[in-house]
Amino acid sequence: MAVRLDGQVALVTGAGRGLGRAYAIDLAKHGAKVVVNDFGGSVSGEGADDSPAQQVVNEIKAMGGDAIANGGDVGSYDDCYNMVKQAMDTWGRLDVIVANAGILRDLALHNMSENDWDLVVRVHLKQCYNLLRHAWPVFRQQAYGRVVMATSSSGLVGNFGQANYGAAKAGMLGLMNVAKIEGEKYNIMVNLISPGAMTRMTENLMAGRGEDVEERKQTSAPEHVAPAVTYMASPNCTVSGICIDANGGRYGRSQMVRTVGVSYDPHEFKDADWFESQFDKICDMTGATEPWSMRETRQQHYAAKG
Ligand SMILES: NC(=O)c1ccc[n+]([C@@H]2O[C@H](COP(=O)([O-])OP(=O)(O)OC[C@H]3O[C@@H](n4cnc5c(N)ncnc54)[C@H](O)[C@@H]3O)[C@@H](O)[C@H]2O)c1
């Protein structure tokens, strides 16, 4: 069945530029009406400007689609309430949340101020709580919802100078793991996108690595990531709790897994020397599994003990 979102409403945050813009336009091309949120600030989160969001709304309308602009701040609980309300007031429904807005305050840990930490965690991680918290009653009531949150390999595997950003992005993994369980019986699918694209956020980085920026505008265009988001935002997507990596020329999946480990009789206590003797086996990834929930890890634990 072709991927379509006809009659559905999507809220895309940070959609005035870069990846969010590409997601909003692709969702509209697939039939969705879109709330285009963007507060229009700098990469580090300063200033505000309504015009990027409005410009994307104009682009969508020029293609024959339907969209409205929202200039709210995703870090604000109340602004996120208003984003959901705007969708409901305008079109009477909300089917999709793409939590994409983001900023950077990169500094090595020993130089990172409390404010740089708090702001980045607020914009990235608290955004997701704010949006899910306000969309959840709507999704539960209509027994349908699709959520895609923008994580990063910075959090999934690590990157120098991004303790705040990496922690916030990896926090989304925890939020997804719980929300996928709470949303399961309401047909709410919650997934992550881990993108790589040439945007204003990464242009200097790519240039600094000596990459051909002109070539990368094509090969790392945000439009390479959008199909994965549109799919995960659509009714066709019936999986929840996964993370898709997408960057020009590759799609893949990142997943937290659990080793088989080493079981022992817990009527006895083991010491650190014994732990060291078992260390390689404890960490051996052979036969590692992807438990769906804590309940499943508990079942595995008791099954292994016999
Ligand atoms: N570009 C990449 O390679 C890459 C890699 C990994 C993750 N990401 C993530 O993808 C998302 C999009 O990044 P991008 O590269 O398109 O960056 P971008 O700077 O081009 O776009 C981000 C947009 O978010 C908006 N925004 C920022 N804070 C906001 C707030 N508080 N409220 C509302 N809007 C806000 C900005 O105004 C901007 O238009 C971010 O979450 C980023 O962390 C990007």
py3Dmol code that shows the C-alpha trace and the ligand (Angstrom):
import py3Dmol

protein = """\
ATOM      1  CA  MET A   1       0.000   0.000   0.000  1.00  0.00           C
ATOM      2  CA  ALA A   2       1.407   3.406  -0.954  1.00  0.00           C
ATOM      3  CA  VAL A   3       2.462   5.629   1.923  1.00  0.00           C
ATOM      4  CA  ARG A   4      -0.263   8.273   2.275  1.00  0.00           C
ATOM      5  CA  LEU A   5      -1.434  10.606   5.042  1.00  0.00           C
ATOM      6  CA  ASP A   6      -4.525  12.021   3.347  1.00  0.00           C
ATOM      7  CA  GLY A   7      -6.865  13.722   5.810  1.00  0.00           C
ATOM      8  CA  GLN A   8      -4.288  13.525   8.596  1.00  0.00           C
ATOM      9  CA  VAL A   9      -2.680  16.345  10.544  1.00  0.00           C
ATOM     10  CA  ALA A  10       1.010  16.503  11.444  1.00  0.00           C
ATOM     11  CA  LEU A  11       2.818  18.853  13.807  1.00  0.00           C
ATOM     12  CA  VAL A  12       6.479  19.277  12.870  1.00  0.00           C
ATOM     13  CA  THR A  13       8.681  21.340  15.188  1.00  0.00           C
ATOM     14  CA  GLY A  14      11.700  23.287  13.995  1.00  0.00           C
ATOM     15  CA  ALA A  15      10.197  23.019  10.531  1.00  0.00           C
ATOM     16  CA  GLY A  16      11.224  26.446   9.274  1.00  0.00           C
ATOM     17  CA  ARG A  17      14.628  25.233   8.156  1.00  0.00           C
ATOM     18  CA  GLY A  18      16.856  22.243   7.505  1.00  0.00           C
ATOM     19  CA  LEU A  19      15.555  18.782   8.261  1.00  0.00           C
ATOM     20  CA  GLY A  20      12.234  19.928   9.735  1.00  0.00           C
ATOM     21  CA  ARG A  21      11.418  21.864   6.599  1.00  0.00           C
ATOM     22  CA  ALA A  22      12.100  18.773   4.469  1.00  0.00           C
ATOM     23  CA  TYR A  23       9.899  16.633   6.764  1.00  0.00           C
ATOM     24  CA  ALA A  24       7.027  19.146   6.668  1.00  0.00           C
ATOM     25  CA  ILE A  25       7.133  19.419   2.871  1.00  0.00           C
ATOM     26  CA  ASP A  26       7.368  15.653   2.368  1.00  0.00           C
ATOM     27  CA  LEU A  27       4.472  15.014   4.768  1.00  0.00           C
ATOM     28  CA  ALA A  28       2.413  17.599   2.880  1.00  0.00           C
ATOM     29  CA  LYS A  29       3.330  15.914  -0.433  1.00  0.00           C
ATOM     30  CA  HIS A  30       1.937  12.715   1.046  1.00  0.00           C
ATOM     31  CA  GLY A  31      -1.384  14.375   1.876  1.00  0.00           C
ATOM     32  CA  ALA A  32      -0.949  15.631   5.454  1.00  0.00           C
ATOM     33  CA  LYS A  33      -1.996  19.042   6.679  1.00  0.00           C
ATOM     34  CA  VAL A  34       0.912  20.474   8.624  1.00  0.00           C
ATOM     35  CA  VAL A  35       1.431  22.720  11.637  1.00  0.00           C
ATOM     36  CA  VAL A  36       4.818  24.220  10.814  1.00  0.00           C
ATOM     37  CA  ASN A  37       6.401  25.204  14.115  1.00  0.00           C
ATOM     38  CA  ASP A  38       9.600  27.225  14.331  1.00  0.00           C
ATOM     39  CA  PHE A  39      10.608  29.990  16.691  1.00  0.00           C
ATOM     40  CA  GLY A  40      13.225  31.075  14.174  1.00  0.00           C
ATOM     41  CA  GLY A  41      16.263  31.587  16.415  1.00  0.00           C
ATOM     42  CA  SER A  42      19.978  31.033  15.877  1.00  0.00           C
ATOM     43  CA  VAL A  43      21.734  27.646  16.029  1.00  0.00           C
ATOM     44  CA  SER A  44      22.517  28.351  19.691  1.00  0.00           C
ATOM     45  CA  GLY A  45      18.893  29.263  20.421  1.00  0.00           C
ATOM     46  CA  GLU A  46      19.040  33.047  20.499  1.00  0.00           C
ATOM     47  CA  GLY A  47      16.589  35.467  18.911  1.00  0.00           C
ATOM     48  CA  ALA A  48      13.244  34.739  17.301  1.00  0.00           C
ATOM     49  CA  ASP A  49      11.763  35.211  13.848  1.00  0.00           C
ATOM     50  CA  ASP A  50       8.369  34.091  12.536  1.00  0.00           C
ATOM     51  CA  SER A  51       9.381  34.221   8.886  1.00  0.00           C
ATOM     52  CA  PRO A  52      11.044  30.769   8.439  1.00  0.00           C
ATOM     53  CA  ALA A  53       7.875  28.951   9.563  1.00  0.00           C
ATOM     54  CA  GLN A  54       5.682  31.217   7.443  1.00  0.00           C
ATOM     55  CA  GLN A  55       7.887  30.665   4.408  1.00  0.00           C
ATOM     56  CA  VAL A  56       7.492  26.884   4.656  1.00  0.00           C
ATOM     57  CA  VAL A  57       3.736  27.326   5.026  1.00  0.00           C
ATOM     58  CA  ASN A  58       3.809  29.394   1.821  1.00  0.00           C
ATOM     59  CA  GLU A  59       5.826  26.678   0.031  1.00  0.00           C
ATOM     60  CA  ILE A  60       3.339  23.995   1.077  1.00  0.00           C
ATOM     61  CA  LYS A  61       0.388  26.116  -0.004  1.00  0.00           C
ATOM     62  CA  ALA A  62       2.066  26.835  -3.339  1.00  0.00           C
ATOM     63  CA  MET A  63       2.220  23.057  -3.965  1.00  0.00           C
ATOM     64  CA  GLY A  64      -1.526  22.842  -3.264  1.00  0.00           C
ATOM     65  CA  GLY A  65      -1.161  21.615   0.331  1.00  0.00           C
ATOM     66  CA  ASP A  66      -2.509  22.963   3.594  1.00  0.00           C
ATOM     67  CA  ALA A  67      -0.396  24.301   6.450  1.00  0.00           C
ATOM     68  CA  ILE A  68      -0.360  26.809   9.299  1.00  0.00           C
ATOM     69  CA  ALA A  69       2.553  28.479  11.044  1.00  0.00           C
ATOM     70  CA  ASN A  70       3.350  28.391  14.742  1.00  0.00           C
ATOM     71  CA  GLY A  71       6.141  30.444  16.305  1.00  0.00           C
ATOM     72  CA  GLY A  72       6.129  28.794  19.743  1.00  0.00           C
ATOM     73  CA  ASP A  73       9.118  27.639  21.766  1.00  0.00           C
ATOM     74  CA  VAL A  74       9.209  23.827  22.092  1.00  0.00           C
ATOM     75  CA  GLY A  75      10.887  24.117  25.482  1.00  0.00           C
ATOM     76  CA  SER A  76       7.746  25.737  26.848  1.00  0.00           C
ATOM     77  CA  TYR A  77       5.038  23.425  28.189  1.00  0.00           C
ATOM     78  CA  ASP A  78       2.359  26.005  27.443  1.00  0.00           C
ATOM     79  CA  ASP A  79       3.590  26.752  23.917  1.00  0.00           C
ATOM     80  CA  CYS A  80       3.455  23.030  23.123  1.00  0.00           C
ATOM     81  CA  TYR A  81      -0.099  22.893  24.476  1.00  0.00           C
ATOM     82  CA  ASN A  82      -0.944  25.709  22.065  1.00  0.00           C
ATOM     83  CA  MET A  83       0.622  23.836  19.129  1.00  0.00           C
ATOM     84  CA  VAL A  84      -1.648  20.851  19.772  1.00  0.00           C
ATOM     85  CA  LYS A  85      -4.610  23.181  20.332  1.00  0.00           C
ATOM     86  CA  GLN A  86      -3.900  25.036  17.091  1.00  0.00           C
ATOM     87  CA  ALA A  87      -4.084  21.751  15.164  1.00  0.00           C
ATOM     88  CA  MET A  88      -7.309  20.756  16.936  1.00  0.00           C
ATOM     89  CA  ASP A  89      -8.918  24.195  16.536  1.00  0.00           C
ATOM     90  CA  THR A  90      -7.981  24.417  12.843  1.00  0.00           C
ATOM     91  CA  TRP A  91      -8.562  20.884  11.600  1.00  0.00           C
ATOM     92  CA  GLY A  92     -10.186  19.024  14.486  1.00  0.00           C
ATOM     93  CA  ARG A  93      -7.485  16.379  14.713  1.00  0.00           C
ATOM     94  CA  LEU A  94      -3.824  15.613  15.246  1.00  0.00           C
ATOM     95  CA  ASP A  95      -2.276  12.374  14.039  1.00  0.00           C
ATOM     96  CA  VAL A  96       1.471  12.926  13.915  1.00  0.00           C
ATOM     97  CA  ILE A  97       4.109  14.593  16.054  1.00  0.00           C
ATOM     98  CA  VAL A  98       7.589  15.077  14.625  1.00  0.00           C
ATOM     99  CA  ALA A  99       9.719  16.448  17.482  1.00  0.00           C
ATOM    100  CA  ASN A 100      12.592  17.884  15.499  1.00  0.00           C
ATOM    101  CA  ALA A 101      13.433  21.394  16.756  1.00  0.00           C
ATOM    102  CA  GLY A 102      16.947  21.645  18.089  1.00  0.00           C
ATOM    103  CA  ILE A 103      19.879  23.841  19.024  1.00  0.00           C
ATOM    104  CA  LEU A 104      23.548  23.359  19.838  1.00  0.00           C
ATOM    105  CA  ARG A 105      25.672  24.663  22.725  1.00  0.00           C
ATOM    106  CA  ASP A 106      28.801  22.573  22.151  1.00  0.00           C
ATOM    107  CA  LEU A 107      31.539  22.769  24.779  1.00  0.00           C
ATOM    108  CA  ALA A 108      33.852  20.242  26.376  1.00  0.00           C
ATOM    109  CA  LEU A 109      32.416  19.047  29.674  1.00  0.00           C
ATOM    110  CA  HIS A 110      34.941  20.981  31.775  1.00  0.00           C
ATOM    111  CA  ASN A 111      33.806  24.242  30.103  1.00  0.00           C
ATOM    112  CA  MET A 112      30.070  23.597  29.944  1.00  0.00           C
ATOM    113  CA  SER A 113      27.996  25.998  32.042  1.00  0.00           C
ATOM    114  CA  GLU A 114      24.839  24.980  33.856  1.00  0.00           C
ATOM    115  CA  ASN A 115      22.888  27.249  31.518  1.00  0.00           C
ATOM    116  CA  ASP A 116      24.304  25.509  28.404  1.00  0.00           C
ATOM    117  CA  TRP A 117      23.288  22.174  29.900  1.00  0.00           C
ATOM    118  CA  ASP A 118      19.801  23.263  30.973  1.00  0.00           C
ATOM    119  CA  LEU A 119      18.903  25.013  27.740  1.00  0.00           C
ATOM    120  CA  VAL A 120      19.918  22.128  25.476  1.00  0.00           C
ATOM    121  CA  VAL A 121      18.153  19.537  27.628  1.00  0.00           C
ATOM    122  CA  ARG A 122      15.069  21.759  27.706  1.00  0.00           C
ATOM    123  CA  VAL A 123      14.895  22.289  23.955  1.00  0.00           C
ATOM    124  CA  HIS A 124      15.583  18.679  22.967  1.00  0.00           C
ATOM    125  CA  LEU A 125      14.357  16.386  25.715  1.00  0.00           C
ATOM    126  CA  LYS A 126      11.746  18.442  27.517  1.00  0.00           C
ATOM    127  CA  GLN A 127      10.297  19.304  24.092  1.00  0.00           C
ATOM    128  CA  CYS A 128       9.455  15.639  23.651  1.00  0.00           C
ATOM    129  CA  TYR A 129       7.755  15.383  27.054  1.00  0.00           C
ATOM    130  CA  ASN A 130       5.831  18.615  26.373  1.00  0.00           C
ATOM    131  CA  LEU A 131       4.577  17.434  22.991  1.00  0.00           C
ATOM    132  CA  LEU A 132       3.771  13.875  24.013  1.00  0.00           C
ATOM    133  CA  ARG A 133       2.055  15.007  27.199  1.00  0.00           C
ATOM    134  CA  HIS A 134      -0.314  17.288  25.287  1.00  0.00           C
ATOM    135  CA  ALA A 135      -0.854  15.034  22.269  1.00  0.00           C
ATOM    136  CA  TRP A 136      -1.371  11.876  24.315  1.00  0.00           C
ATOM    137  CA  PRO A 137      -4.997  12.519  25.373  1.00  0.00           C
ATOM    138  CA  VAL A 138      -5.869  13.231  21.709  1.00  0.00           C
ATOM    139  CA  PHE A 139      -4.066  10.104  20.499  1.00  0.00           C
ATOM    140  CA  ARG A 140      -5.640   7.905  23.177  1.00  0.00           C
ATOM    141  CA  GLN A 141      -9.092   9.250  22.470  1.00  0.00           C
ATOM    142  CA  GLN A 142      -8.847   8.598  18.719  1.00  0.00           C
ATOM    143  CA  ALA A 143      -6.878   5.358  19.258  1.00  0.00           C
ATOM    144  CA  TYR A 144      -4.267   6.510  16.778  1.00  0.00           C
ATOM    145  CA  GLY A 145      -1.013   8.423  16.827  1.00  0.00           C
ATOM    146  CA  ARG A 146       2.436   8.446  15.272  1.00  0.00           C
ATOM    147  CA  VAL A 147       5.461  10.060  16.928  1.00  0.00           C
ATOM    148  CA  VAL A 148       8.924  10.537  15.466  1.00  0.00           C
ATOM    149  CA  MET A 149      11.573  12.153  17.663  1.00  0.00           C
ATOM    150  CA  ALA A 150      14.906  13.402  16.330  1.00  0.00           C
ATOM    151  CA  THR A 151      17.747  11.776  18.217  1.00  0.00           C
ATOM    152  CA  SER A 152      21.420  11.803  17.240  1.00  0.00           C
ATOM    153  CA  SER A 153      24.384   9.472  17.008  1.00  0.00           C
ATOM    154  CA  SER A 154      25.988  11.984  19.373  1.00  0.00           C
ATOM    155  CA  GLY A 155      23.832  10.461  22.116  1.00  0.00           C
ATOM    156  CA  LEU A 156      23.601   6.922  20.744  1.00  0.00           C
ATOM    157  CA  VAL A 157      27.365   6.437  20.373  1.00  0.00           C
ATOM    158  CA  GLY A 158      29.011   9.683  21.571  1.00  0.00           C
ATOM    159  CA  ASN A 159      30.703  12.802  20.218  1.00  0.00           C
ATOM    160  CA  PHE A 160      33.295  15.118  21.757  1.00  0.00           C
ATOM    161  CA  GLY A 161      31.941  18.415  23.108  1.00  0.00           C
ATOM    162  CA  GLN A 162      28.281  17.429  23.169  1.00  0.00           C
ATOM    163  CA  ALA A 163      27.597  16.213  26.713  1.00  0.00           C
ATOM    164  CA  ASN A 164      24.405  18.290  26.957  1.00  0.00           C
ATOM    165  CA  TYR A 165      23.195  17.450  23.453  1.00  0.00           C
ATOM    166  CA  GLY A 166      24.183  13.780  23.589  1.00  0.00           C
ATOM    167  CA  ALA A 167      22.502  13.267  26.960  1.00  0.00           C
ATOM    168  CA  ALA A 168      19.302  14.982  25.781  1.00  0.00           C
ATOM    169  CA  LYS A 169      19.253  12.965  22.555  1.00  0.00           C
ATOM    170  CA  ALA A 170      19.869   9.664  24.376  1.00  0.00           C
ATOM    171  CA  GLY A 171      17.144  10.616  26.863  1.00  0.00           C
ATOM    172  CA  MET A 172      14.705  10.367  23.968  1.00  0.00           C
ATOM    173  CA  LEU A 173      15.547   6.660  23.768  1.00  0.00           C
ATOM    174  CA  GLY A 174      14.288   6.196  27.326  1.00  0.00           C
ATOM    175  CA  LEU A 175      11.181   8.249  26.646  1.00  0.00           C
ATOM    176  CA  MET A 176      10.461   6.251  23.497  1.00  0.00           C
ATOM    177  CA  ASN A 177      10.891   2.940  25.327  1.00  0.00           C
ATOM    178  CA  VAL A 178       8.256   3.875  27.890  1.00  0.00           C
ATOM    179  CA  ALA A 179       5.887   5.695  25.509  1.00  0.00           C
ATOM    180  CA  LYS A 180       5.862   2.730  23.081  1.00  0.00           C
ATOM    181  CA  ILE A 181       4.540   0.527  25.906  1.00  0.00           C
ATOM    182  CA  GLU A 182       1.993   3.051  27.151  1.00  0.00           C
ATOM    183  CA  GLY A 183       0.819   3.732  23.595  1.00  0.00           C
ATOM    184  CA  GLU A 184       0.655   0.111  22.457  1.00  0.00           C
ATOM    185  CA  LYS A 185      -3.027  -0.574  23.081  1.00  0.00           C
ATOM    186  CA  TYR A 186      -4.015   2.803  21.557  1.00  0.00           C
ATOM    187  CA  ASN A 187      -2.250   2.227  18.224  1.00  0.00           C
ATOM    188  CA  ILE A 188       0.320   4.909  19.056  1.00  0.00           C
ATOM    189  CA  MET A 189       3.696   4.165  17.466  1.00  0.00           C
ATOM    190  CA  VAL A 190       6.707   6.008  18.852  1.00  0.00           C
ATOM    191  CA  ASN A 191      10.013   5.889  16.986  1.00  0.00           C
ATOM    192  CA  LEU A 192      13.298   7.763  16.594  1.00  0.00           C
ATOM    193  CA  ILE A 193      15.111   9.206  13.605  1.00  0.00           C
ATOM    194  CA  SER A 194      18.867   9.587  13.852  1.00  0.00           C
ATOM    195  CA  PRO A 195      19.615  11.841  10.882  1.00  0.00           C
ATOM    196  CA  GLY A 196      22.712  13.090   9.179  1.00  0.00           C
ATOM    197  CA  ALA A 197      22.294  16.011   6.808  1.00  0.00           C
ATOM    198  CA  MET A 198      23.870  19.174   5.586  1.00  0.00           C
ATOM    199  CA  THR A 199      22.048  22.030   7.312  1.00  0.00           C
ATOM    200  CA  ARG A 200      23.135  25.276   8.938  1.00  0.00           C
ATOM    201  CA  MET A 201      23.784  23.136  12.053  1.00  0.00           C
ATOM    202  CA  THR A 202      26.356  20.926  10.320  1.00  0.00           C
ATOM    203  CA  GLU A 203      27.669  23.020   7.417  1.00  0.00           C
ATOM    204  CA  ASN A 204      30.632  24.446   9.356  1.00  0.00           C
ATOM    205  CA  LEU A 205      31.434  21.045  10.808  1.00  0.00           C
ATOM    206  CA  MET A 206      31.547  19.473   7.350  1.00  0.00           C
ATOM    207  CA  ALA A 207      33.596  22.352   5.979  1.00  0.00           C
ATOM    208  CA  GLY A 208      35.962  22.029   8.961  1.00  0.00           C
ATOM    209  CA  ARG A 209      36.502  18.352   8.122  1.00  0.00           C
ATOM    210  CA  GLY A 210      37.565  19.421   4.635  1.00  0.00           C
ATOM    211  CA  GLU A 211      34.483  17.924   2.980  1.00  0.00           C
ATOM    212  CA  ASP A 212      33.235  19.222  -0.337  1.00  0.00           C
ATOM    213  CA  VAL A 213      30.352  21.395   0.855  1.00  0.00           C
ATOM    214  CA  GLU A 214      28.848  21.865  -2.613  1.00  0.00           C
ATOM    215  CA  GLU A 215      28.818  18.099  -3.235  1.00  0.00           C
ATOM    216  CA  ARG A 216      27.350  17.496   0.243  1.00  0.00           C
ATOM    217  CA  LYS A 217      24.449  19.883  -0.453  1.00  0.00           C
ATOM    218  CA  GLN A 218      23.220  17.174  -2.834  1.00  0.00           C
ATOM    219  CA  THR A 219      24.463  13.960  -1.233  1.00  0.00           C
ATOM    220  CA  SER A 220      23.600  14.993   2.347  1.00  0.00           C
ATOM    221  CA  ALA A 221      20.449  16.976   1.595  1.00  0.00           C
ATOM    222  CA  PRO A 222      17.708  16.727   4.270  1.00  0.00           C
ATOM    223  CA  GLU A 223      15.455  15.273   1.539  1.00  0.00           C
ATOM    224  CA  HIS A 224      17.402  11.994   1.916  1.00  0.00           C
ATOM    225  CA  VAL A 225      16.125  11.699   5.503  1.00  0.00           C
ATOM    226  CA  ALA A 226      12.508  12.760   4.939  1.00  0.00           C
ATOM    227  CA  PRO A 227      11.231   9.457   3.410  1.00  0.00           C
ATOM    228  CA  ALA A 228      12.077   7.582   6.628  1.00  0.00           C
ATOM    229  CA  VAL A 229      10.203  10.162   8.713  1.00  0.00           C
ATOM    230  CA  THR A 230       7.194  10.186   6.399  1.00  0.00           C
ATOM    231  CA  TYR A 231       7.027   6.387   6.563  1.00  0.00           C
ATOM    232  CA  MET A 232       7.265   6.314  10.368  1.00  0.00           C
ATOM    233  CA  ALA A 233       4.627   9.072  10.549  1.00  0.00           C
ATOM    234  CA  SER A 234       2.201   7.143   8.344  1.00  0.00           C
ATOM    235  CA  PRO A 235      -0.444   4.503   9.054  1.00  0.00           C
ATOM    236  CA  ASN A 236       1.786   2.033   7.159  1.00  0.00           C
ATOM    237  CA  CYS A 237       4.242   2.058  10.054  1.00  0.00           C
ATOM    238  CA  THR A 238       3.118  -0.545  12.570  1.00  0.00           C
ATOM    239  CA  VAL A 239       6.374  -0.888  14.476  1.00  0.00           C
ATOM    240  CA  SER A 240       7.130   1.052  17.616  1.00  0.00           C
ATOM    241  CA  GLY A 241      10.279   1.565  19.645  1.00  0.00           C
ATOM    242  CA  ILE A 242      12.914   1.542  16.932  1.00  0.00           C
ATOM    243  CA  CYS A 243      15.561   4.024  15.853  1.00  0.00           C
ATOM    244  CA  ILE A 244      16.227   4.549  12.152  1.00  0.00           C
ATOM    245  CA  ASP A 245      19.549   6.049  11.044  1.00  0.00           C
ATOM    246  CA  ALA A 246      19.265   8.046   7.840  1.00  0.00           C
ATOM    247  CA  ASN A 247      21.896  10.062   6.077  1.00  0.00           C
ATOM    248  CA  GLY A 248      22.521  10.639   2.402  1.00  0.00           C
ATOM    249  CA  GLY A 249      23.244   7.204   0.935  1.00  0.00           C
ATOM    250  CA  ARG A 250      22.431   4.937   3.890  1.00  0.00           C
ATOM    251  CA  TYR A 251      19.476   3.857   5.966  1.00  0.00           C
ATOM    252  CA  GLY A 252      20.029   1.573   8.947  1.00  0.00           C
ATOM    253  CA  ARG A 253      18.823   0.846  12.445  1.00  0.00           C
ATOM    254  CA  SER A 254      20.439   1.425  15.833  1.00  0.00           C
ATOM    255  CA  GLN A 255      19.293  -0.693  18.753  1.00  0.00           C
ATOM    256  CA  MET A 256      20.101  -1.220  22.387  1.00  0.00           C
ATOM    257  CA  VAL A 257      20.656  -4.954  22.969  1.00  0.00           C
ATOM    258  CA  ARG A 258      21.280  -7.164  25.998  1.00  0.00           C
ATOM    259  CA  THR A 259      23.875  -9.891  26.197  1.00  0.00           C
ATOM    260  CA  VAL A 260      23.025 -13.403  27.320  1.00  0.00           C
ATOM    261  CA  GLY A 261      25.382 -12.692  30.209  1.00  0.00           C
ATOM    262  CA  VAL A 262      26.407 -15.096  32.951  1.00  0.00           C
ATOM    263  CA  SER A 263      23.931 -16.559  35.409  1.00  0.00           C
ATOM    264  CA  TYR A 264      24.845 -17.868  38.845  1.00  0.00           C
ATOM    265  CA  ASP A 265      23.099 -19.149  41.955  1.00  0.00           C
ATOM    266  CA  PRO A 266      22.178 -15.976  43.908  1.00  0.00           C
ATOM    267  CA  HIS A 267      22.113 -17.934  47.185  1.00  0.00           C
ATOM    268  CA  GLU A 268      25.889 -17.407  46.980  1.00  0.00           C
ATOM    269  CA  PHE A 269      27.741 -14.077  46.769  1.00  0.00           C
ATOM    270  CA  LYS A 270      30.476 -13.558  44.178  1.00  0.00           C
ATOM    271  CA  ASP A 271      33.440 -11.237  44.545  1.00  0.00           C
ATOM    272  CA  ALA A 272      35.172  -8.823  42.164  1.00  0.00           C
ATOM    273  CA  ASP A 273      37.810 -11.439  41.229  1.00  0.00           C
ATOM    274  CA  TRP A 274      35.058 -13.801  40.096  1.00  0.00           C
ATOM    275  CA  PHE A 275      33.366 -10.932  38.244  1.00  0.00           C
ATOM    276  CA  GLU A 276      36.645 -10.196  36.447  1.00  0.00           C
ATOM    277  CA  SER A 277      37.062 -13.869  35.536  1.00  0.00           C
ATOM    278  CA  GLN A 278      33.634 -13.755  33.845  1.00  0.00           C
ATOM    279  CA  PHE A 279      33.959 -10.293  32.333  1.00  0.00           C
ATOM    280  CA  ASP A 280      34.524 -11.337  28.700  1.00  0.00           C
ATOM    281  CA  LYS A 281      31.569 -13.725  28.833  1.00  0.00           C
ATOM    282  CA  ILE A 282      29.341 -11.105  30.474  1.00  0.00           C
ATOM    283  CA  CYS A 283      30.137  -8.688  27.637  1.00  0.00           C
ATOM    284  CA  ASP A 284      30.074 -11.240  24.805  1.00  0.00           C
ATOM    285  CA  MET A 285      27.466 -10.039  22.300  1.00  0.00           C
ATOM    286  CA  THR A 286      26.834 -13.515  20.832  1.00  0.00           C
ATOM    287  CA  GLY A 287      23.110 -14.238  21.003  1.00  0.00           C
ATOM    288  CA  ALA A 288      22.302 -10.744  22.345  1.00  0.00           C
ATOM    289  CA  THR A 289      18.580  -9.978  22.397  1.00  0.00           C
ATOM    290  CA  GLU A 290      16.345  -6.910  22.035  1.00  0.00           C
ATOM    291  CA  PRO A 291      13.884  -7.094  24.921  1.00  0.00           C
ATOM    292  CA  TRP A 292      10.653  -5.194  24.324  1.00  0.00           C
ATOM    293  CA  SER A 293      10.234  -4.216  27.978  1.00  0.00           C
ATOM    294  CA  MET A 294      11.495  -4.662  31.538  1.00  0.00           C
ATOM    295  CA  ARG A 295       8.926  -7.399  31.957  1.00  0.00           C
ATOM    296  CA  GLU A 296      10.662  -9.347  29.190  1.00  0.00           C
ATOM    297  CA  THR A 297      14.125  -8.873  30.745  1.00  0.00           C
ATOM    298  CA  ARG A 298      12.749 -10.181  34.061  1.00  0.00           C
ATOM    299  CA  GLN A 299      11.293 -13.214  32.287  1.00  0.00           C
ATOM    300  CA  GLN A 300      14.653 -13.858  30.590  1.00  0.00           C
ATOM    301  CA  HIS A 301      16.393 -13.533  33.949  1.00  0.00           C
ATOM    302  CA  TYR A 302      14.200 -16.070  35.711  1.00  0.00           C
ATOM    303  CA  ALA A 303      14.256 -18.433  32.716  1.00  0.00           C
ATOM    304  CA  ALA A 304      18.074 -18.401  32.708  1.00  0.00           C
ATOM    305  CA  LYS A 305      18.152 -19.207  36.413  1.00  0.00           C
ATOM    306  CA  GLY A 306      15.814 -22.143  35.779  1.00  0.00           C
TER     307      GLY A 306
END
"""
ligand_1 = """\
44
LIG
N 21.826 17.978 10.652
C 22.258 16.845 11.160
O 23.148 16.175 10.604
C 21.663 16.313 12.430
C 22.248 15.177 13.001
C 21.679 14.628 14.139
C 20.539 15.199 14.689
N 20.016 16.336 14.122
C 18.826 16.895 14.763
O 17.851 17.170 13.771
C 17.079 18.302 14.181
C 17.049 19.346 13.062
O 18.362 19.851 12.878
P 18.825 20.700 11.607
O 20.152 20.157 11.236
O 17.734 20.745 10.618
O 19.074 22.130 12.275
P 18.569 23.595 11.853
O 19.269 24.533 12.770
O 18.699 23.787 10.387
O 17.024 23.548 12.188
C 16.537 23.491 13.507
C 15.310 24.368 13.587
O 14.769 24.260 14.914
C 14.314 25.550 15.299
N 14.292 25.637 16.759
C 15.347 25.603 17.599
N 14.949 25.743 18.869
C 13.587 25.858 18.832
C 12.611 26.039 19.834
N 12.926 26.141 21.127
N 11.311 26.095 19.458
C 10.954 26.003 18.149
N 11.871 25.875 17.153
C 13.167 25.794 17.494
C 15.328 26.522 14.679
O 14.795 27.841 14.551
C 15.621 25.855 13.343
O 14.847 26.381 12.291
C 17.691 18.808 15.471
O 16.990 18.289 16.578
C 19.085 18.238 15.430
O 19.625 18.092 16.714
C 20.563 16.908 13.020
"""
view = py3Dmol.view(width=600, height=400)
view.addModel(protein, "pdb")
view.setStyle({"model": 0}, {"cartoon": {"style": "trace"}})
view.addModel(ligand_1, "xyz")
view.setStyle({"model": 1}, {"stick": {}})
view.zoomTo()
view.show()
